[in-house]
Amino acid sequence: MSWFHRSFKVLTNGATILRRNTKSAVKTQRQFYNNNNNQGIKSNKACKLLIGTLAFAFPPFIVYKYVNCEGMEDDHKAASEGLTLNKAIEISRDLVQRIKDETGSPGLVVSVSIDGKEVWSEGLGFADIENRVPCTPDTVFRIASISKSIAMALVAKQWEAGKLDLDKPIQHYVPEFPEKSLDGEKVTITTRQLVSHLGGIRHYDKDYMKDKLNEGSKSEKQSSTSGGGAQPDQDSKEKKTSSTENKPEKNEMALKEYYITKHYSSVKDSLSLFLNDPLVHKPGTKFLYTTHGWTLISAVVEAASKEKFEVLLRRMLKDMGMHNTFLDENSPLIYHRGRHYVKNKTGRLLNAPYVDCSYKWAGGGLLSNVHDLTRFGNIMLYSYQYRKHHTMSGSQKSRKGNEMPIIQDAQNTKDKLSIEPAEKPGYLKSETMEIVWKPVDKTVCSWDKDASYAMGWAVCPEKYENGECRHQRFYVSHTGGAIGGSSVLLILPPKSQDEGNKDTYKPPKGVVVAIVVNMISVGLNKTALEIGQVFEKVEK
């Protein structure tokens, strides 16, 4: 056999082996990337890179005969139309594992429901590190400011019953709360302003009082020096602006009032914390997130209903079937209660210090598990989507004459979704929920800059302005941060175009995500939204 024939035979045998390996490698590559719903482009690129490398070393016909990158794109297109439930869980488990790892959280619990049915709940890490107790979906943790959304349901119920007028001065219900003045002018605070953080009530930061005191003393000095007629010059204004801009950002969770250990025997008793403090700004003009404002709301609810806030809350939770949601009290035995943690200056875990939450039941004083949180989210979603046969026109008047206007829903869709009458009405009327979830002017949201605050919830409006560009989804959520705990509850209704494709359906429709961790200062909203968008792709 000549040298040429021997060389050709070696090359042919090598090509046969290469064909087998190439076919296997490309098949594996295709399966890996097509299983990942967002990686189709990567799949195509990886395929072409593999082909290019092989073609460089060996004759092109050996490779191209067995590889079709366009076919991989077709495979991806088919896969992207829907996910299996198991695949959605796999992707989402990785998302929550990432945030747990990044933040060093000891334990995390997550729950997801689709169309009112819980489809996944899981605990990661430890509910109690010292005793090696793992997290489970039944683990009870602090839910912090999600308490505000729950308290808002109580406010809305009293409003629907005609017992509470959102626009009356709060002194109508709580005469113990003194009338406030700003710059020598009396101002009015209403419950409507308070539920949207527009009432001017301070949060836990008291430094603004020092600033007001300093401003007052400076103005007095200027008045005595100039005979009362001079105005601050431009330089002083610029210095003031510059000093404000250069102030270091405060550590929210270091504020002293987070660490209160005193027990308050009643809601009215807890008002003493801020009762006589000046307002930060004129009510209705600026947004200032405040937990104390919700303590005042709970006092209003007590007066309007003539019952203690705790009694009303427990009754509502019972009606909703939320049997694992409690006041964050130290003494009662609460089964499956986890422990909470903070970090020291070097980043090592410490047990969270003892705190008493009796001063903020409505604003951040509840415990719960993820089962109850997703249930609550679905109760709100059901109420929002429920419709009766008849269409209400004009405005509905309550027994006390409070107007409840019928408004466009928060997604600004012109055509209302037609929904068959469900077996039972929602806990709240759909008209009420449309107002509760309507973004309020002059508000902002700290956990999503695209969102605004509404009434006890943050709302992100739907926005899709340019083809093939970002589609901002309509969703509502609330996050929470407490000593040793962080949380999020997010509700993602169907896309407006998906709704339009259905003539009728029964609520609730959409994805609800709840995540709680036993670690201070963990941002969870972005992760919850990503998980919600994964699960809405699950094939039904």
C-alpha positions as CSV (number, residue, x, y, z in Angstrom):
1,M,0.0,0.0,0.0
2,S,1.4,3.4,-1.0
3,W,2.1,6.2,1.4
4,F,-0.8,8.2,-0.1
5,H,-3.3,5.3,0.4
6,R,-2.1,4.7,4.0
7,S,-2.5,8.4,4.8
8,F,-6.0,8.6,3.3
9,K,-7.1,5.5,5.3
10,V,-5.9,7.1,8.5
11,L,-7.7,10.3,7.7
12,T,-10.9,8.4,6.8
13,N,-10.8,6.5,10.1
14,G,-10.2,9.7,12.0
15,A,-13.1,11.3,10.2
16,T,-15.4,8.5,11.2
17,I,-14.5,8.9,14.9
18,L,-14.8,12.7,14.6
19,R,-18.3,12.4,13.1
20,R,-19.5,10.3,16.0
21,N,-18.0,12.7,18.6
22,T,-19.2,15.8,16.8
23,K,-22.7,14.5,16.5
24,S,-22.8,13.6,20.2
25,A,-21.2,16.9,21.2
26,V,-23.6,19.0,19.2
27,K,-26.6,17.0,20.5
28,T,-25.5,17.6,24.1
29,Q,-24.9,21.2,23.4
30,R,-28.3,21.5,21.8
31,Q,-30.1,19.8,24.7
32,F,-28.2,22.0,27.3
33,Y,-29.1,25.3,25.7
34,N,-32.6,24.5,24.6
35,N,-33.4,23.4,28.1
36,N,-32.5,26.9,29.2
37,N,-35.4,29.0,27.9
38,N,-33.4,32.2,27.4
39,Q,-30.3,30.7,25.8
40,G,-31.3,30.1,22.2
41,I,-28.8,32.7,20.8
42,K,-26.1,31.3,22.9
43,S,-26.9,27.9,21.5
44,N,-26.5,29.0,18.0
45,K,-23.3,30.9,18.7
46,A,-21.8,27.9,20.5
47,C,-22.7,25.6,17.7
48,K,-21.1,27.9,15.1
49,L,-18.0,28.3,17.3
50,L,-17.7,24.5,17.5
51,I,-18.1,24.1,13.8
52,G,-15.5,26.8,13.0
53,T,-13.0,25.1,15.3
54,L,-13.5,21.7,13.8
55,A,-13.5,23.0,10.2
56,F,-10.2,24.7,10.8
57,A,-8.5,21.4,11.6
58,F,-10.4,19.0,9.4
59,P,-12.1,19.1,5.9
60,P,-15.3,21.0,6.1
61,F,-17.5,18.3,4.5
62,I,-16.8,16.1,7.5
63,V,-18.5,18.5,9.9
64,Y,-21.2,20.3,8.0
65,K,-22.8,17.1,7.0
66,Y,-23.9,16.5,10.6
67,V,-24.5,20.0,11.9
68,N,-27.5,22.4,11.4
69,C,-27.4,25.5,13.6
70,E,-30.6,26.8,12.1
71,G,-32.3,23.6,13.4
72,M,-31.0,24.4,16.8
73,E,-32.8,27.8,16.6
74,D,-36.0,26.0,15.6
75,D,-35.6,23.7,18.6
76,H,-35.2,26.7,20.9
77,K,-38.2,28.4,19.4
78,A,-40.4,25.3,20.1
79,A,-39.0,25.1,23.7
80,S,-39.6,28.8,24.4
81,E,-43.3,28.5,23.9
82,G,-43.7,26.8,27.3
83,L,-41.8,25.4,30.2
84,T,-42.6,22.3,32.2
85,L,-43.3,22.8,35.8
86,N,-40.2,20.9,36.8
87,K,-38.0,23.1,34.6
88,A,-39.6,26.3,36.0
89,I,-38.9,25.0,39.5
90,E,-35.3,24.1,38.6
91,I,-34.6,27.6,37.1
92,S,-36.3,29.3,40.1
93,R,-34.5,27.2,42.7
94,D,-31.2,28.4,41.2
95,L,-32.5,32.1,41.4
96,V,-33.3,31.9,45.1
97,Q,-30.1,29.9,45.8
98,R,-28.2,32.8,44.2
99,I,-29.7,35.5,46.4
100,K,-29.2,33.3,49.4
101,D,-25.6,32.8,48.6
102,E,-24.9,36.4,47.6
103,T,-26.3,37.8,50.9
104,G,-25.1,35.0,53.2
105,S,-28.7,34.4,54.4
106,P,-28.9,31.4,56.8
107,G,-32.3,30.3,55.6
108,L,-34.8,31.1,52.8
109,V,-38.3,29.9,52.1
110,V,-40.2,30.4,48.8
111,S,-43.7,29.7,47.5
112,V,-45.2,30.2,44.1
113,S,-48.8,29.8,42.9
114,I,-50.3,29.8,39.4
115,D,-53.9,30.8,39.0
116,G,-54.6,30.4,42.7
117,K,-52.9,27.0,43.1
118,E,-49.7,26.6,45.0
119,V,-47.3,24.7,42.6
120,W,-44.0,25.0,44.4
121,S,-42.9,25.7,48.0
122,E,-39.4,24.9,49.4
123,G,-37.1,25.8,52.2
124,L,-33.3,26.3,51.7
125,G,-30.8,26.5,54.6
126,F,-31.6,26.7,58.3
127,A,-34.4,28.2,60.3
128,D,-32.3,27.7,63.4
129,I,-28.5,27.4,62.9
130,E,-27.6,26.5,66.4
131,N,-30.0,23.6,66.6
132,R,-29.5,22.7,62.9
133,V,-33.3,23.0,62.1
134,P,-33.8,23.2,58.4
135,C,-36.2,25.7,56.7
136,T,-39.4,24.2,55.4
137,P,-42.4,25.8,53.7
138,D,-44.1,25.8,57.1
139,T,-41.4,27.9,58.8
140,V,-42.7,31.1,60.3
141,F,-40.6,34.2,59.9
142,R,-41.0,38.0,60.3
143,I,-42.6,39.5,57.2
144,A,-41.9,43.1,58.2
145,S,-43.6,45.7,56.0
146,I,-45.8,43.2,54.1
147,S,-47.9,43.8,57.3
148,K,-48.8,47.1,55.6
149,S,-50.5,45.4,52.7
150,I,-52.4,43.1,55.1
151,A,-53.4,46.1,57.2
152,M,-54.6,47.8,54.0
153,A,-57.1,45.0,53.4
154,L,-58.5,45.8,56.9
155,V,-58.7,49.5,56.1
156,A,-60.4,48.8,52.7
157,K,-63.0,46.6,54.4
158,Q,-63.9,49.3,56.9
159,W,-64.1,51.8,54.0
160,E,-66.4,49.5,52.0
161,A,-68.6,49.1,55.1
162,G,-69.0,52.9,55.3
163,K,-67.4,53.0,58.7
164,L,-64.3,54.8,57.6
165,D,-64.0,58.0,55.5
166,L,-60.6,58.2,54.0
167,D,-60.8,61.9,53.4
168,K,-61.8,63.1,56.9
169,P,-59.1,64.6,59.1
170,I,-57.6,62.0,61.3
171,Q,-58.6,64.0,64.4
172,H,-62.2,63.0,63.6
173,Y,-61.3,59.5,64.6
174,V,-58.3,60.1,66.9
175,P,-58.8,63.4,68.7
176,E,-55.8,62.6,70.9
177,F,-53.5,63.2,67.9
178,P,-52.8,67.0,68.0
179,E,-53.5,69.2,65.0
180,K,-50.3,70.0,63.1
181,S,-48.9,73.2,61.8
182,L,-46.2,73.9,59.2
183,D,-44.6,77.3,58.8
184,G,-47.2,78.8,61.0
185,E,-50.1,77.3,58.9
186,K,-52.5,74.6,60.2
187,V,-52.5,71.5,57.9
188,T,-54.8,68.5,57.6
189,I,-53.8,64.9,57.6
190,T,-56.1,62.3,56.1
191,T,-56.1,58.5,56.1
192,R,-55.9,58.5,52.3
193,Q,-52.6,60.4,52.6
194,L,-51.3,58.1,55.3
195,V,-51.9,54.8,53.3
196,S,-49.8,56.3,50.5
197,H,-47.0,57.7,52.8
198,L,-48.0,61.3,51.9
199,G,-49.0,62.4,55.4
200,G,-45.7,64.0,56.5
201,I,-45.4,61.8,59.5
202,R,-41.8,60.9,60.2
203,H,-40.3,57.4,59.9
204,Y,-37.6,56.2,62.4
205,D,-35.1,59.0,61.5
206,K,-35.3,62.0,63.8
207,D,-32.5,64.1,62.3
208,Y,-34.9,66.2,60.4
209,M,-36.0,67.8,63.8
210,K,-32.4,68.9,64.4
211,D,-32.3,70.5,60.9
212,K,-35.6,72.3,61.6
213,L,-34.3,73.5,64.9
214,N,-31.1,74.8,63.2
215,E,-33.1,76.5,60.5
216,G,-35.2,78.2,63.0
217,S,-32.3,79.5,65.0
218,K,-30.5,80.7,61.9
219,S,-33.6,82.6,60.7
220,E,-34.0,84.2,64.1
221,K,-30.4,85.4,63.9
222,Q,-30.8,86.8,60.4
223,S,-34.0,88.5,61.5
224,S,-32.3,90.2,64.4
225,T,-29.3,91.2,62.4
226,S,-31.1,92.6,59.4
227,G,-34.1,94.1,61.1
228,G,-36.4,91.2,59.8
229,G,-36.4,92.2,56.1
230,A,-33.4,90.3,54.7
231,Q,-33.7,87.0,52.8
232,P,-31.0,84.4,52.8
233,D,-28.5,85.1,50.0
234,Q,-27.9,82.8,47.1
235,D,-24.6,81.5,48.5
236,S,-26.2,80.3,51.7
237,K,-28.9,78.5,49.6
238,E,-26.2,76.8,47.5
239,K,-24.3,75.8,50.6
240,K,-27.4,74.3,52.1
241,T,-28.1,72.4,48.8
242,S,-24.5,71.2,48.7
243,S,-24.4,70.0,52.3
244,T,-27.6,68.1,51.7
245,E,-26.3,66.4,48.6
246,N,-23.0,65.5,50.3
247,K,-24.6,63.9,53.3
248,P,-23.6,60.2,53.6
249,E,-26.4,57.7,53.0
250,K,-27.7,56.4,56.2
251,N,-27.9,52.8,57.2
252,E,-31.7,52.3,57.5
253,M,-31.5,49.3,59.8
254,A,-29.1,51.1,62.2
255,L,-31.9,53.6,63.2
256,K,-32.6,53.2,67.0
257,E,-36.3,52.8,66.8
258,Y,-35.9,49.5,65.0
259,Y,-34.5,48.1,68.3
260,I,-37.3,49.2,70.6
261,T,-37.7,46.7,73.5
262,K,-40.5,48.5,75.4
263,H,-43.9,46.8,75.2
264,Y,-46.9,49.1,74.3
265,S,-50.2,47.9,75.8
266,S,-52.3,49.5,73.0
267,V,-52.1,51.2,69.6
268,K,-52.9,54.5,71.2
269,D,-50.2,54.0,73.7
270,S,-47.7,53.5,70.9
271,L,-48.7,56.9,69.3
272,S,-46.6,58.5,72.1
273,L,-43.5,57.7,70.1
274,F,-44.2,60.4,67.5
275,L,-47.4,62.1,68.8
276,N,-45.8,65.5,69.4
277,D,-43.1,65.5,66.7
278,P,-43.3,68.1,64.0
279,L,-44.2,67.0,60.4
280,V,-41.4,66.5,58.0
281,H,-43.3,68.3,55.2
282,K,-46.8,69.5,54.3
283,P,-49.3,66.6,53.9
284,G,-50.0,65.6,50.3
285,T,-46.9,67.3,48.9
286,K,-44.1,64.7,49.2
287,F,-43.6,61.0,49.7
288,L,-41.9,59.8,52.8
289,Y,-42.1,56.1,53.6
290,T,-43.1,55.8,57.2
291,T,-44.0,52.9,59.5
292,H,-45.2,55.3,62.2
293,G,-47.9,56.5,59.8
294,W,-49.4,53.0,59.7
295,T,-49.5,53.0,63.5
296,L,-51.7,56.1,63.2
297,I,-53.8,54.3,60.6
298,S,-54.4,51.4,63.0
299,A,-55.6,53.9,65.6
300,V,-58.0,55.4,63.0
301,V,-59.3,51.8,62.2
302,E,-59.9,51.1,65.9
303,A,-61.9,54.3,66.3
304,A,-63.9,53.7,63.1
305,S,-64.8,50.1,64.0
306,K,-65.0,50.6,67.8
307,E,-62.9,47.4,68.2
308,K,-59.2,46.8,69.0
309,F,-57.0,46.6,66.0
310,E,-55.6,43.2,67.1
311,V,-59.1,41.8,67.4
312,L,-60.1,43.0,63.9
313,L,-56.8,41.7,62.5
314,R,-57.2,38.2,64.0
315,R,-60.8,38.0,62.7
316,M,-59.8,39.0,59.2
317,L,-56.9,36.5,59.2
318,K,-59.3,33.8,60.3
319,D,-61.8,34.7,57.6
320,M,-59.0,34.5,55.0
321,G,-57.8,31.2,56.2
322,M,-54.4,32.6,57.2
323,H,-53.9,30.4,60.2
324,N,-50.1,30.8,60.3
325,T,-50.0,34.6,60.5
326,F,-49.5,36.1,64.0
327,L,-48.6,39.2,65.9
328,D,-44.8,39.1,66.4
329,E,-45.0,38.5,70.2
330,N,-42.2,36.9,72.2
331,S,-44.3,35.0,74.8
332,P,-46.8,32.8,72.8
333,L,-45.7,29.4,71.5
334,I,-45.7,29.7,67.7
335,Y,-45.0,26.4,66.1
336,H,-42.4,26.3,63.3
337,R,-41.2,29.8,64.3
338,G,-37.6,30.3,63.0
339,R,-34.9,32.3,64.5
340,H,-33.6,35.6,63.0
341,Y,-30.1,36.8,62.4
342,V,-27.9,39.8,61.8
343,K,-24.2,40.2,61.0
344,N,-21.4,41.8,63.0
345,K,-18.9,44.3,61.6
346,T,-16.8,41.4,60.2
347,G,-19.7,39.8,58.5
348,R,-20.2,36.9,60.9
349,L,-23.7,35.8,61.9
350,L,-25.2,36.8,65.2
351,N,-28.5,36.1,66.8
352,A,-30.8,39.1,66.2
353,P,-31.3,41.1,69.4
354,Y,-34.6,41.1,71.2
355,V,-37.1,43.6,69.9
356,D,-40.7,44.3,70.8
357,C,-43.0,45.0,67.8
358,S,-46.0,46.2,69.7
359,Y,-45.5,49.7,68.5
360,K,-46.0,48.7,64.8
361,W,-48.5,45.9,64.4
362,A,-49.9,47.4,61.2
363,G,-46.7,48.7,59.8
364,G,-44.3,45.8,60.4
365,G,-45.3,43.6,63.3
366,L,-46.5,40.3,61.9
367,L,-45.1,36.8,61.5
368,S,-46.2,34.4,58.7
369,N,-45.2,31.6,56.4
370,V,-45.1,31.5,52.6
371,H,-48.3,29.4,52.4
372,D,-50.3,32.2,54.1
373,L,-48.6,34.9,52.0
374,T,-49.4,33.3,48.7
375,R,-52.9,32.7,49.9
376,F,-53.3,36.4,50.8
377,G,-51.8,37.4,47.4
378,N,-54.4,35.3,45.7
379,I,-57.2,36.7,47.8
380,M,-56.2,40.2,46.6
381,L,-55.8,39.0,43.0
382,Y,-59.2,37.3,43.1
383,S,-60.9,40.5,44.5
384,Y,-59.2,42.6,41.8
385,Q,-60.3,40.4,38.9
386,Y,-63.8,39.4,40.1
387,R,-66.7,40.8,38.1
388,K,-70.5,40.4,38.5
389,H,-73.0,40.2,35.6
390,H,-74.1,43.8,35.9
391,T,-71.9,46.7,35.2
392,M,-71.8,49.5,37.7
393,S,-71.9,53.0,36.3
394,G,-71.1,56.4,37.8
395,S,-70.0,55.9,41.4
396,Q,-71.0,53.7,44.2
397,K,-72.0,55.3,47.4
398,S,-71.4,53.7,50.8
399,R,-73.9,54.1,53.6
400,K,-71.9,57.1,55.0
401,G,-71.7,58.8,51.6
402,N,-68.1,58.0,50.7
403,E,-67.6,58.0,47.0
404,M,-65.9,55.0,45.5
405,P,-65.4,56.0,41.8
406,I,-65.1,53.4,39.1
407,I,-61.7,54.0,37.5
408,Q,-59.6,52.5,34.8
409,D,-57.5,49.6,36.0
410,A,-53.9,50.0,36.8
411,Q,-52.8,48.6,33.4
412,N,-54.6,51.5,31.5
413,T,-56.4,49.0,29.2
414,K,-59.4,50.5,27.5
415,D,-61.4,47.3,27.2
416,K,-62.3,45.7,30.5
417,L,-61.6,42.0,30.9
418,S,-64.8,40.0,30.8
419,I,-64.8,37.5,33.6
420,E,-67.5,34.9,34.3
421,P,-69.1,35.2,37.7
422,A,-67.1,33.1,40.1
423,E,-68.7,31.0,42.7
424,K,-68.2,33.6,45.5
425,P,-67.4,37.3,45.4
426,G,-64.0,38.6,46.4
427,Y,-63.1,39.5,50.0
428,L,-63.0,43.1,48.7
429,K,-64.9,44.6,45.7
430,S,-63.1,44.8,42.5
431,E,-63.8,48.6,42.4
432,T,-62.0,48.9,45.7
433,M,-59.0,46.9,44.6
434,E,-58.7,49.1,41.4
435,I,-58.4,52.1,43.6
436,V,-56.0,50.4,46.1
437,W,-53.8,49.3,43.2
438,K,-53.9,52.6,41.4
439,P,-50.5,54.5,41.5
440,V,-50.7,57.7,43.4
441,D,-49.2,60.9,42.2
442,K,-46.0,62.2,44.0
443,T,-45.1,58.7,45.3
444,V,-42.0,56.6,44.6
445,C,-40.9,53.0,45.3
446,S,-37.6,52.2,46.8
447,W,-37.4,48.6,45.6
448,D,-38.3,49.3,41.9
449,K,-37.6,52.7,40.4
450,D,-40.2,52.0,37.6
451,A,-43.0,51.6,40.2
452,S,-45.0,54.0,42.4
453,Y,-46.7,53.6,45.7
454,A,-50.5,53.1,45.7
455,M,-52.4,52.3,48.9
456,G,-50.4,49.8,51.0
457,W,-48.8,48.4,47.9
458,A,-46.3,49.4,45.2
459,V,-47.5,49.2,41.7
460,C,-45.5,48.9,38.5
461,P,-47.5,49.9,35.4
462,E,-47.4,48.1,32.1
463,K,-45.2,49.8,29.6
464,Y,-44.2,48.6,26.1
465,E,-43.3,51.4,23.8
466,N,-41.0,50.0,21.1
467,G,-41.1,46.8,19.2
468,E,-38.6,44.1,20.3
469,C,-37.6,46.3,23.3
470,R,-38.2,45.9,27.0
471,H,-41.8,45.0,28.0
472,Q,-42.3,46.4,31.5
473,R,-44.9,44.3,33.2
474,F,-47.8,45.4,35.4
475,Y,-47.3,43.9,38.8
476,V,-47.9,44.8,42.5
477,S,-45.6,44.0,45.4
478,H,-44.5,44.8,48.8
479,T,-41.1,44.1,50.4
480,G,-40.2,44.1,54.1
481,G,-37.2,44.6,56.2
482,A,-37.0,43.9,60.0
483,I,-34.4,43.1,62.5
484,G,-33.3,39.7,61.4
485,G,-35.8,39.3,58.5
486,S,-36.5,40.3,54.9
487,S,-39.5,39.5,52.7
488,V,-41.4,40.1,49.5
489,L,-44.9,39.3,48.2
490,L,-45.3,39.9,44.5
491,I,-48.5,39.5,42.3
492,L,-48.0,39.2,38.6
493,P,-51.4,39.2,36.7
494,P,-51.4,38.0,33.0
495,K,-50.2,40.2,30.3
496,S,-52.8,42.5,28.9
497,Q,-52.7,40.9,25.4
498,D,-53.0,37.4,27.0
499,E,-56.1,38.6,28.8
500,G,-57.5,40.0,25.6
501,N,-57.2,36.7,23.9
502,K,-59.6,35.1,26.4
503,D,-63.4,35.8,26.3
504,T,-64.0,34.6,29.8
505,Y,-62.2,33.1,32.7
506,K,-62.5,32.7,36.4
507,P,-60.1,34.4,38.9
508,P,-57.6,34.4,40.2
509,K,-55.4,34.4,37.1
510,G,-51.7,35.1,37.5
511,V,-48.6,34.2,39.4
512,V,-48.0,35.0,43.1
513,V,-44.6,34.7,44.6
514,A,-43.6,34.9,48.3
515,I,-40.1,34.8,49.7
516,V,-38.9,35.2,53.3
517,V,-35.4,35.0,54.7
518,N,-34.1,35.2,58.3
519,M,-31.5,37.8,57.6
520,I,-31.5,41.6,57.8
521,S,-31.4,43.8,54.7
522,V,-31.9,41.4,51.8
523,G,-33.5,42.8,48.7
524,L,-35.9,40.2,47.2
525,N,-38.2,42.0,44.8
526,K,-36.1,41.5,41.6
527,T,-35.7,37.8,42.3
528,A,-39.4,37.4,43.0
529,L,-40.3,39.2,39.6
530,E,-37.8,36.9,37.7
531,I,-39.4,33.9,39.3
532,G,-42.9,35.1,38.5
533,Q,-42.0,35.6,34.8
534,V,-40.5,32.1,34.7
535,F,-43.6,30.5,36.1
536,E,-46.0,32.3,33.8
537,K,-44.4,30.4,31.0
538,V,-45.4,27.0,32.4
539,E,-47.6,25.1,30.1
540,K,-51.1,24.7,31.5
